[in-house]
């Protein structure tokens, strides 16, 4: 029986795969819910708040990505977030106002803005869609706007089934 050579048409197509998952930072994410610092879960008392901040072991946030928010309807003065940020700053790698979703979006925003994408100039790019990490939809939006001025074309998905997004005229 004659051997048939298998040809990888994807390799010969000139398509370049861009996987957002490759840029997913692995550092641990932590949340701080300010409701835990409120008197009866409702009211922020400055003196008690400052004592709680002073008594917190902030080193547990060393090199972590941290989001700060309040999950209840309490009115939190802006300076309270500032005090938390000042306490976290020596330890946390990144501090974001908002929940974990906001944190992921901010992490990807910073990561994508700092990439050297000059190698993608005039290329046909497939932005991979499936990932095992929680890549936020905003990252797909952002990478599209970053790559569009460079790329010859942008597609979404896998080489075997792509959705066309952009093609330079």
Secondary structure, DSSP 8 states (H G I E B T S, - for coil): --------HHHHTTEEEE-GGGG---S-EEEEEGGGGSBTTTB--HHHHHHHHHHS-GGGGTT-EEEEE--SS----HHHHHHHHHHHTTT-SEEEES-HHHHHHHHHHHHHHT---GGGTT-EEEE----SS---HHHHHHHHHHHHTT-SEEEEEETTEEEEEEE--
